[in-house]
Amino acid sequence: MNIRRADVLKDYDKVWDIFTNVISTGDTYVFDPKTPKESLHKNWFADYMDTFVAIDENEEILGTYIIKPNQIDLGNHIANCSYMVNPKYHGHGTGKLLCEHSIKFAKDKGYLGIQFNIVVSTNESAVKLWQKFGFAIIGTTPKAFRHKTLGLVDTFIMYKELTANK
């Protein structure tokens, strides 16, 4: 498995397949499950984002992530990331590889930290993975996510400082 920059022309449809499969469940992402394909450009391929894909030896896209400044101007030294793994590749280490790559990329780009603004509390596998990589829950927003089957659930703000020793 390797990670490379996503090519909007070459990868758009395959990333869309992952994106639409992930958001269709209505349990981990804030995107409306009915988000149209035309919106992928602004949600995953915008000019201010760096977009990557994890690929296998056959160039099959297993997962994707974006990294961008969490805020504009005086807050742009903290990154924000979003990760999606093709559901048929869950449990194969793709999320781990994407996270490792994003941390290295963020450090190389000069970010001082990475903040996840909204991690759905019921997405226990993601919370555990981020914690393994040193992300801490620094806040909880009560009932901030309309879960498709559970109704209103809490979300977490998670943060990892990026220094030479972390």
Phi and psi in degrees as a GROMACS rama.xvg file:
@    title "Ramachandran Plot"
@    xaxis  label "Phi"
@    yaxis  label "Psi"
@TYPE xy
-129.306  162.974  ASN-2
-121.653  135.42  ILE-3
-139.106  163.546  ARG-4
-61.2595  140.514  ARG-5
-75.2889  143.619  ALA-6
-106.74  113.597  ASP-7
-56.4989  -38.4944  VAL-8
-74.152  -42.9121  LEU-9
-79.1967  -35.5188  LYS-10
-105.324  -7.47008  ASP-11
-52.6827  -50.3507  TYR-12
-66.1728  -40.2188  ASP-13
-70.4617  -38.2839  LYS-14
-66.8506  -39.129  VAL-15
-58.4146  -42.4895  TRP-16
-57.8141  -43.4651  ASP-17
-66.4156  -49.8601  ILE-18
-54.9043  -51.1243  PHE-19
-67.9047  -35.5271  THR-20
-65.0127  -41.9248  ASN-21
-68.7926  -46.0211  VAL-22
-76.1997  -20.0109  ILE-23
-63.6799  -23.4378  SER-24
-75.7993  -21.7356  THR-25
63.6386  27.3003  GLY-26
-126.006  -4.28566  ASP-27
-136.313  -20.0499  THR-28
-125.473  149.223  TYR-29
-76.683  -12.5272  VAL-30
-63.5581  136.909  PHE-31
-60.8367  130.547  ASP-32
-56.0246  -18.4964  PRO-33
-96.3386  15.1749  LYS-34
-54.1941  128.598  THR-35
-75.9722  153.75  PRO-36
-56.1324  -34.6316  LYS-37
-61.8535  -22.6464  GLU-38
-79.9791  -11.9061  SER-39
-59.2238  -34.9763  LEU-40
-58.3464  -45.6457  HIS-41
-77.7662  -25.9915  LYS-42
-88.5221  -21.9843  ASN-43
-138.634  -15.9223  TRP-44
-128.649  25.0864  PHE-45
-66.5319  155.972  ALA-46
-59.6406  -30.2881  ASP-47
-86.9166  3.39318  TYR-48
-107.985  151.511  MET-49
-105.912  126.378  ASP-50
-117.393  134.002  THR-51
-128.519  158.302  PHE-52
-131.19  145.585  VAL-53
-96.2883  129.059  ALA-54
-126.577  155.207  ILE-55
-96.0327  -173.543  ASP-56
-65.0707  -17.5558  GLU-57
-99.2807  12.6629  ASN-58
67.6659  15.8951  GLU-59
-69.8689  131.635  GLU-60
-84.0437  117.945  ILE-61
-93.0602  -28.1603  LEU-62
-168.225  174.246  GLY-63
-152.795  155.241  THR-64
-147.917  157.838  TYR-65
-120.945  151.054  ILE-66
-136.846  137.457  ILE-67
-155.124  165.211  LYS-68
-62.5648  138.308  PRO-69
-68.1949  -34.0781  ASN-70
-138.572  172.393  GLN-71
-87.0831  167.999  ILE-72
45.4034  -107.231  ASP-73
-74.8836  -2.23306  LEU-74
-115.353  10.5337  GLY-75
-82.8722  6.87522  ASN-76
-89.0553  -3.66024  HIS-77
-109.513  130.618  ILE-78
-88.8953  162.182  ALA-79
-132.685  138.499  ASN-80
-130.018  154.609  CYS-81
-137.173  139.571  SER-82
-127.667  142.758  TYR-83
-140.469  133.686  MET-84
-116.414  135.599  VAL-85
-55.529  125.395  ASN-86
-52.7936  -29.9755  PRO-87
-75.6456  -5.74922  LYS-88
-113.481  12.8556  TYR-89
-59.9464  141.59  HIS-90
83.4555  8.32633  GLY-91
-107.501  9.64628  HIS-92
87.9173  7.60806  GLY-93
-65.8986  -45.3734  THR-94
-60.638  -40.6719  GLY-95
-60.9952  -46.9217  LYS-96
-63.1103  -42.4109  LEU-97
-61.4658  -43.1777  LEU-98
-64.8514  -46.6837  CYS-99
-56.092  -46.2128  GLU-100
-63.2855  -42.9257  HIS-101
-64.8392  -37.2379  SER-102
-65.0576  -46.0165  ILE-103
-63.044  -45.4079  LYS-104
-60.2699  -44.4409  PHE-105
-60.679  -44.3097  ALA-106
-61.4786  -47.2841  LYS-107
-61.7201  -32.3374  ASP-108
-83.2282  -6.95319  LYS-109
94.8247  8.1061  GLY-110
-66.993  146.466  TYR-111
-97.4327  -8.89261  LEU-112
-170.025  168.365  GLY-113
-127.175  131.618  ILE-114
-123.658  130.419  GLN-115
-98.9936  117.463  PHE-116
-77.701  -25.7586  ASN-117
-151.755  98.8876  ILE-118
-110.231  118.649  VAL-119
-65.4633  125.414  VAL-120
-59.4025  -29.0342  SER-121
-81.1318  -5.9837  THR-122
-85.6375  67.2022  ASN-123
-60.4545  -35.7511  GLU-124
-66.0919  -39.3594  SER-125
-67.6126  -44.8955  ALA-126
-58.0099  -45.8876  VAL-127
-63.7712  -40.9924  LYS-128
-63.4184  -47.0093  LEU-129
-62.9992  -38.7276  TRP-130
-64.0519  -36.417  GLN-131
-60.6174  -30.0642  LYS-132
-91.26  10.0015  PHE-133
92.449  9.06379  GLY-134
-79.5521  136.508  PHE-135
-112.496  146.517  ALA-136
-77.0246  116.414  ILE-137
-107.983  -2.76474  ILE-138
-172.368  158.241  GLY-139
-128.765  133.63  THR-140
-108.171  111.907  THR-141
-64.6996  134.125  PRO-142
51.8029  40.3122  LYS-143
-90.3063  -5.09323  ALA-144
-129.9  132.695  PHE-145
-91.5696  87.0266  ARG-146
-66.4371  136.01  HIS-147
-57.5209  -36.6499  LYS-148
-112.963  -24.2598  THR-149
-98.2619  -7.70489  LEU-150
80.491  -147.945  GLY-151
-73.9448  125.189  LEU-152
-130.592  159.023  VAL-153
-71.7514  158.087  ASP-154
-126.366  156.961  THR-155
-111.072  148.616  PHE-156
-102.224  125.21  ILE-157
-121.036  147.069  MET-158
-143.721  143.676  TYR-159
-134.724  123.713  LYS-160
-75.7558  139.507  GLU-161
-109.617  99.7815  LEU-162
-126.669  171.981  THR-163
-58.7676  -28.7569  ALA-164
-96.2987  -0.9471  ASN-165
